[in-house]
């Protein structure tokens, strides 16, 4: 009789974890996704084959799978209580996700909205931090990312890192924010130089540099509102 191959003996492109990493979760079957959760099958079949058998008995319907009990699932050879609990926990998370609304992205189309978003994170800092806000074309926040801690200067903030992050995250609009622990919102010559460098880099990359906002506890300075961008 031909020996059964374990998943780690499969061609790499056929292994569920590697396949998901390469092609994304949507490229995997339900059985393959479930096989990633349980990790292993039995001496007689792989995790994927085990979950194919389970799903076949559920008419390949995840709702039917979610109605199974731990006892039902542990009747399958290779499916112990821990694996059964893991599968049912995943089914429950799927149901809860269906009940929840998609998280709304923050609208950061004005200096005031940017200040209100960043102020809670910066109001008590005793050192300078720089953050980049990455947005889509509708000024909806994709990601906020700290790029400097303990100083804000041309050397502390790497323009290349900002551009790389914007491209990786598909941002078309960026905003630079930093705080002044002195609570003086006035822009410095160093702030001006950094703003100019980031503006030039953004223009080259065709990314809209919407603003550079300096945050203090109770006030802000916006290069855009001051007509300097």
Wavefront OBJ file of the C-alpha trace (Angstrom):
o trace
v 0.000 0.000 0.000
v 1.335 3.469 -0.909
v 2.434 5.490 2.106
v 0.374 8.590 2.919
v 2.226 11.887 2.514
v 2.109 14.345 5.398
v 1.366 17.965 4.464
v 4.993 18.918 5.045
v 5.959 16.386 2.370
v 3.683 17.949 -0.249
v 5.012 20.225 -2.943
v 5.334 23.639 -1.329
v 2.776 25.263 -3.640
v 0.158 22.747 -2.469
v 0.598 23.235 1.285
v -2.289 25.264 2.739
v -0.182 27.706 4.789
v 2.254 28.384 1.973
v -0.605 28.600 -0.521
v -2.376 31.192 1.642
v 0.791 33.230 2.053
v 1.388 33.176 -1.700
v -2.149 33.604 -3.059
v -4.241 34.921 -0.172
v -6.950 33.276 1.927
v -9.571 33.554 -0.824
v -7.614 31.040 -2.954
v -8.070 28.244 -0.397
v -10.996 25.874 -0.097
v -12.948 25.624 3.145
v -11.201 22.326 3.894
v -7.774 23.895 3.374
v -8.585 26.822 5.662
v -9.867 24.471 8.347
v -6.769 22.272 7.920
v -4.609 25.281 8.814
v -6.568 25.605 12.055
v -6.286 21.989 13.165
v -2.654 21.668 12.057
v -2.534 17.907 11.517
v -4.683 14.935 10.613
v -4.061 11.314 11.547
v -1.696 8.551 10.483
v -4.226 7.627 7.795
v -4.990 11.021 6.274
v -3.727 14.585 6.130
v -5.414 17.513 7.830
v -6.829 18.606 4.477
v -8.252 15.165 3.718
v -9.729 14.962 7.211
v -11.454 18.306 6.811
v -12.636 17.379 3.312
v -14.334 14.360 4.858
v -15.887 16.432 7.639
v -17.098 19.069 5.176
v -18.502 16.386 2.860
v -20.602 15.089 5.748
v -21.791 18.679 6.249
v -22.790 18.975 2.572
v -19.844 21.393 2.233
v -21.802 23.973 4.203
v -20.057 25.977 6.936
v -23.364 26.764 8.647
v -23.974 23.045 9.026
v -20.455 22.591 10.376
v -21.106 25.298 12.970
v -24.096 23.349 14.295
v -21.953 20.324 15.117
v -21.050 19.605 18.715
v -17.599 18.835 20.081
v -18.753 15.226 20.517
v -19.870 15.075 16.869
v -16.496 16.212 15.594
v -14.399 14.022 17.882
v -16.001 10.961 16.301
v -13.676 11.521 13.339
v -10.345 9.751 13.600
v -7.664 12.388 14.068
v -10.049 15.004 15.469
v -9.491 15.340 19.194
v -11.293 17.753 21.537
v -8.727 20.542 21.048
v -9.109 20.442 17.265
v -12.885 20.256 17.514
v -12.990 23.264 19.837
v -10.714 25.193 17.469
v -12.993 24.521 14.492
v -16.149 25.487 16.371
v -14.480 28.618 17.762
v -13.682 29.666 14.174
v -17.302 29.062 13.159
v -18.506 31.208 16.057
v -16.130 34.035 15.079
v -17.552 33.872 11.549
v -21.073 34.281 12.897
v -20.067 37.205 15.108
v -18.333 38.931 12.202
v -21.544 38.720 10.178
v -23.407 40.534 12.958
v -20.945 43.411 13.189
v -20.779 46.442 10.942
v -17.613 47.174 9.036
v -15.407 49.560 10.991
v -15.687 53.054 9.599
v -12.425 54.675 8.623
v -11.670 58.032 10.195
v -12.297 61.023 7.952
v -9.235 63.264 8.278
v -9.988 65.899 5.661
v -9.224 68.911 7.850
v -6.507 70.045 10.244
v -9.066 70.120 13.064
v -10.048 66.478 12.498
v -6.349 65.522 12.337
v -5.711 67.338 15.612
v -8.680 65.675 17.303
v -7.434 62.266 16.167
v -3.784 62.744 17.170
v -4.164 64.864 20.323
v -5.057 61.976 22.692
v -1.917 60.102 21.611
v 0.375 63.117 21.934
v -0.947 65.353 24.691
v 1.139 63.814 27.497
v 4.371 63.094 25.611
v 7.529 64.640 27.045
v 9.529 63.987 23.868
v 8.824 64.720 20.225
v 7.242 62.045 18.060
v 6.476 62.116 14.361
v 3.579 60.203 12.839
v 2.473 59.727 9.274
v -1.225 59.385 8.439
v -1.884 57.368 5.295
v -5.213 58.012 3.563
v -7.160 57.120 0.464
v -8.372 59.680 -2.057
v -11.434 60.427 0.100
v -9.317 61.368 3.134
v -10.295 58.139 4.884
v -7.566 56.820 7.160
v -5.828 53.657 6.018
v -3.141 53.570 8.668
v -1.376 55.780 11.209
v 2.265 55.003 11.799
v 4.867 56.397 14.200
v 8.056 57.122 12.288
v 10.182 58.923 14.873
v 10.483 59.009 18.673
v 12.663 61.357 20.660
v 13.309 63.891 17.951
v 11.971 65.430 14.768
v 14.524 66.514 12.199
v 15.731 65.800 8.698
v 17.938 63.034 10.094
v 15.392 61.554 12.530
v 12.630 61.266 9.937
v 13.512 59.133 6.929
v 11.568 60.375 3.897
v 12.223 57.073 2.115
v 10.469 55.142 4.880
v 7.421 57.403 4.561
v 7.236 56.967 0.795
v 7.694 53.207 1.056
v 4.914 52.905 3.638
v 2.566 55.035 1.524
v 3.147 52.854 -1.532
v 2.851 49.536 0.342
v -0.436 50.618 1.941
v -1.901 52.063 -1.255
v -2.154 55.599 0.147
v -2.760 58.491 -2.224
v -2.779 61.176 0.489
v -0.370 61.593 3.401
v -0.225 63.901 6.417
v 2.770 64.408 8.683
v 2.101 65.100 12.370
v 4.423 65.798 15.238
v 4.142 67.269 18.715
v 5.915 70.093 20.521
v 6.331 69.133 24.193
v 7.096 72.798 24.901
v 3.429 73.458 24.058
v 4.519 76.135 21.563
v 2.744 75.360 18.311
v 4.911 77.657 16.196
v 6.805 75.882 13.385
v 10.597 75.891 13.591
v 13.118 76.254 10.772
v 13.800 72.523 11.124
v 10.079 71.803 10.735
v 10.085 73.935 7.588
v 13.016 72.044 6.074
v 11.425 68.676 6.771
v 8.112 69.833 5.292
v 9.837 71.003 2.120
v 11.731 67.731 1.689
v 8.591 65.653 2.168
v 6.668 67.884 -0.264
v 9.322 67.393 -2.956
v 9.392 63.608 -2.434
v 5.589 63.395 -2.511
v 5.420 65.375 -5.753
v 7.929 63.022 -7.372
v 5.925 59.969 -6.258
v 2.592 61.622 -7.198
v 1.298 61.298 -3.654
v -0.656 64.267 -2.294
v 1.025 65.744 0.794
v -2.088 67.217 2.394
v -0.660 68.787 5.536
v 1.974 68.922 8.234
v 0.236 69.455 11.563
v 2.110 70.364 14.741
v 0.231 69.184 17.836
v 0.318 70.764 21.290
v -1.964 70.246 24.278
v -4.798 72.572 23.292
v -3.602 73.999 19.992
v -2.139 73.093 16.604
v -0.280 74.573 13.667
v -1.286 73.557 10.136
v 0.997 74.264 7.197
v -1.994 73.886 4.894
v -4.168 76.364 6.796
v -1.278 78.798 6.908
v -0.977 78.643 3.124
v 2.458 77.060 3.270
v 1.654 73.885 1.330
l 1 2 3 4 5 6 7 8 9 10 11 12 13 14 15 16 17 18 19 20 21 22 23 24 25 26 27 28 29 30 31 32 33 34 35 36 37 38 39 40 41 42 43 44 45 46 47 48 49 50 51 52 53 54 55 56 57 58 59 60 61 62 63 64 65 66 67 68 69 70 71 72 73 74 75 76 77 78 79 80 81 82 83 84 85 86 87 88 89 90 91 92 93 94 95 96 97 98 99 100 101 102 103 104 105 106 107 108 109 110 111 112 113 114 115 116 117 118 119 120 121 122 123 124 125 126 127 128 129 130 131 132 133 134 135 136 137 138 139 140 141 142 143 144 145 146 147 148 149 150 151 152 153 154 155 156 157 158 159 160 161 162 163 164 165 166 167 168 169 170 171 172 173 174 175 176 177 178 179 180 181 182 183 184 185 186 187 188 189 190 191 192 193 194 195 196 197 198 199 200 201 202 203 204 205 206 207 208 209 210 211 212 213 214 215 216 217 218 219 220 221 222 223 224 225 226 227 228 229
